[in-house]
Amino acid sequence: MRLKSVEIENYRAIEKLELPLDPLLTVLHGDNGYGKTSVLSAIAVGLGHEGMLGPFLDVSIDFCEEDWREGAGSPRVSLTSMDGNVFERQGTRSESERKKAEAEMSAHRENLEKALVENSRAESKDMPIVALYGTDRAVSGVPESVMSPHHLPRRTPRLDALKGALSARTDFEDLFDWFYFKIYEELR
């Protein structure tokens, strides 16, 4: 699924933003404090609804307290895909609001699951590139198990490449496993 546009309201310092996204590449560039991370974080929240993700609940994220714009209503993120599907999330504080939002999102779940199934069956090996860099850019250490000469690479399912894609944390173990498996595959 490719995104055509994102609409953001009352999210962090963003009062209202309508941002068209290029089908091939969108680059966000600006000085510190201009809202690049807020835009990326809002998109991640929009993509991270459990009603949309179905089998990918481990990457699901929700609005957090710092996402609520001071003195404004609920934050809202709306994503429009290239095929016209609209996925909208609204921040909720009460349980009744949360249940209402989940019921509305379940209507979109079927479309997303269909797109995911079609993508997983595709012959092409191309995968979307998802890059999210939060403000905490500390690089965690590479696990010793990965750097060990006795570490055996393992084949992972294709869609596992998206595991953790909505998190700004670097997972070196999965990266090294994938990389070493590709080297091993080419050398056979």
C-alpha positions as CSV (number, residue, x, y, z in Angstrom):
1,M,0.0,0.0,0.0
2,R,1.4,3.4,-1.0
3,L,0.2,6.6,0.6
4,K,-1.2,9.4,-1.5
5,S,-1.6,12.0,1.3
6,V,-1.7,12.5,5.1
7,E,-3.9,15.0,7.0
8,I,-2.9,15.8,10.6
9,E,-4.8,17.9,13.1
10,N,-4.0,18.9,16.7
11,Y,-1.0,16.6,16.8
12,R,1.9,18.0,18.8
13,A,2.7,21.5,17.4
14,I,0.7,20.8,14.2
15,E,-2.7,22.6,14.2
16,K,-3.7,21.4,10.7
17,L,-1.6,20.0,7.9
18,E,-2.6,18.5,4.6
19,L,0.5,16.9,3.0
20,P,0.5,15.2,-0.4
21,L,3.0,12.4,-0.8
22,D,4.8,11.6,-4.0
23,P,4.2,8.0,-5.2
24,L,7.9,7.4,-5.7
25,L,9.7,9.4,-2.9
26,T,8.9,12.0,-0.4
27,V,11.8,13.7,1.5
28,L,11.1,15.8,4.6
29,H,13.8,18.4,5.1
30,G,14.1,21.3,7.5
31,D,15.8,22.7,10.5
32,N,15.5,21.2,13.9
33,G,12.1,21.9,15.5
34,Y,10.2,22.4,12.2
35,G,8.1,19.3,12.7
36,K,9.7,16.5,10.5
37,T,9.6,14.0,13.4
38,S,6.0,15.0,14.2
39,V,4.9,14.3,10.6
40,L,6.7,10.9,10.6
41,S,5.3,10.0,14.0
42,A,1.8,11.0,13.0
43,I,2.1,8.7,9.9
44,A,3.4,5.9,12.1
45,V,0.4,6.3,14.5
46,G,-1.9,6.3,11.5
47,L,-0.4,3.1,10.2
48,G,-0.2,1.6,13.6
49,H,-3.9,1.0,14.5
50,E,-4.5,-2.6,15.6
51,G,-7.7,-2.6,13.6
52,M,-5.7,-2.0,10.4
53,L,-2.7,-4.2,11.1
54,G,-4.4,-7.4,12.0
55,P,-1.5,-9.9,12.0
56,F,1.1,-7.2,12.7
57,L,0.0,-6.2,16.2
58,D,3.5,-6.2,17.4
59,V,4.2,-3.0,15.4
60,S,1.0,-1.3,16.5
61,I,1.4,2.1,18.2
62,D,-1.1,4.5,19.6
63,F,-1.3,8.2,20.5
64,C,0.7,9.0,23.6
65,E,0.2,11.9,26.0
66,E,2.8,14.1,24.3
67,D,0.9,13.9,21.0
68,W,-2.0,15.9,22.2
69,R,-1.7,19.6,21.2
70,E,-2.1,21.8,24.2
71,G,-5.4,23.6,24.4
72,A,-6.9,21.8,21.3
73,G,-9.2,19.0,20.7
74,S,-8.3,15.4,20.0
75,P,-5.4,14.7,17.6
76,R,-6.5,13.2,14.3
77,V,-4.4,11.5,11.6
78,S,-6.0,10.6,8.2
79,L,-4.0,8.6,5.6
80,T,-5.2,8.2,2.0
81,S,-3.7,5.3,0.0
82,M,-3.1,5.5,-3.8
83,D,-6.1,3.3,-4.4
84,G,-8.4,5.8,-2.5
85,N,-8.8,4.0,0.8
86,V,-8.9,6.4,3.7
87,F,-7.6,5.3,7.2
88,E,-8.4,7.7,10.0
89,R,-7.4,7.6,13.6
90,Q,-8.6,10.0,16.3
91,G,-7.1,10.2,19.7
92,T,-9.4,9.3,22.5
93,R,-9.2,9.7,26.2
94,S,-12.3,7.8,27.4
95,E,-13.1,4.2,27.0
96,S,-16.4,4.9,25.1
97,E,-14.6,7.1,22.6
98,R,-12.0,4.4,22.1
99,K,-14.6,1.7,21.4
100,K,-16.4,4.0,18.9
101,A,-13.1,4.7,17.1
102,E,-12.3,0.9,17.0
103,A,-15.7,0.1,15.5
104,E,-15.1,2.7,12.8
105,M,-11.7,1.3,12.0
106,S,-12.9,-2.2,11.6
107,A,-14.7,-1.1,8.4
108,H,-11.3,-0.4,6.9
109,R,-9.6,-3.5,8.1
110,E,-11.0,-5.7,5.3
111,N,-9.5,-3.5,2.6
112,L,-6.1,-3.4,4.3
113,E,-6.0,-7.2,4.9
114,K,-6.8,-7.7,1.2
115,A,-3.9,-5.4,0.2
116,L,-1.5,-7.2,2.5
117,V,-2.5,-10.7,1.2
118,E,-2.1,-9.4,-2.4
119,N,1.3,-8.0,-1.5
120,S,2.5,-11.2,0.2
121,R,1.5,-13.2,-2.9
122,A,3.2,-10.9,-5.4
123,E,6.1,-12.3,-7.4
124,S,8.1,-9.1,-7.1
125,K,10.6,-9.1,-4.2
126,D,10.3,-5.3,-3.8
127,M,9.2,-4.2,-0.3
128,P,8.2,-0.7,0.8
129,I,10.9,1.4,2.5
130,V,9.8,2.6,5.9
131,A,12.3,4.9,7.6
132,L,11.4,6.5,10.9
133,Y,14.0,8.4,12.9
134,G,12.8,9.7,16.2
135,T,14.5,12.3,18.3
136,D,16.2,9.6,20.4
137,R,18.9,8.5,17.9
138,A,21.2,6.6,20.2
139,V,22.5,3.5,18.6
140,S,22.1,0.4,20.8
141,G,24.9,-2.1,20.9
142,V,25.1,-4.9,18.4
143,P,24.3,-8.2,20.3
144,E,27.4,-10.4,20.7
145,S,25.4,-13.3,19.4
146,V,25.1,-11.6,16.1
147,M,28.8,-10.8,15.8
148,S,29.8,-14.4,16.8
149,P,31.5,-16.4,14.0
150,H,29.2,-19.3,15.1
151,H,26.0,-17.3,14.4
152,L,24.0,-19.1,11.8
153,P,21.8,-17.0,9.6
154,R,18.2,-18.0,9.3
155,R,15.6,-17.5,6.6
156,T,12.8,-15.2,7.8
157,P,9.4,-14.7,6.2
158,R,9.2,-11.9,3.7
159,L,6.7,-9.8,5.7
160,D,9.0,-10.0,8.8
161,A,11.0,-7.2,7.1
162,L,8.2,-4.8,8.3
163,K,8.5,-6.0,12.0
164,G,9.4,-2.9,14.0
165,A,9.1,-0.6,11.0
166,L,7.0,1.9,13.0
167,S,9.6,2.1,15.8
168,A,12.6,4.3,15.8
169,R,14.7,1.6,17.5
170,T,17.4,-0.2,15.5
171,D,17.2,-4.0,15.6
172,F,20.7,-5.1,14.5
173,E,20.0,-8.8,15.1
174,D,17.3,-9.0,12.4
175,L,19.3,-6.8,10.1
176,F,22.4,-9.0,10.4
177,D,20.3,-12.2,10.1
178,W,18.8,-11.0,6.8
179,F,22.1,-9.7,5.5
180,Y,24.1,-12.8,6.3
181,F,21.4,-15.0,4.9
182,K,21.5,-13.1,1.6
183,I,25.3,-13.5,1.5
184,Y,25.0,-17.2,2.2
185,E,22.3,-17.5,-0.5
186,E,24.5,-15.8,-3.1
187,L,27.6,-17.9,-2.2
188,R,25.7,-21.2,-2.6
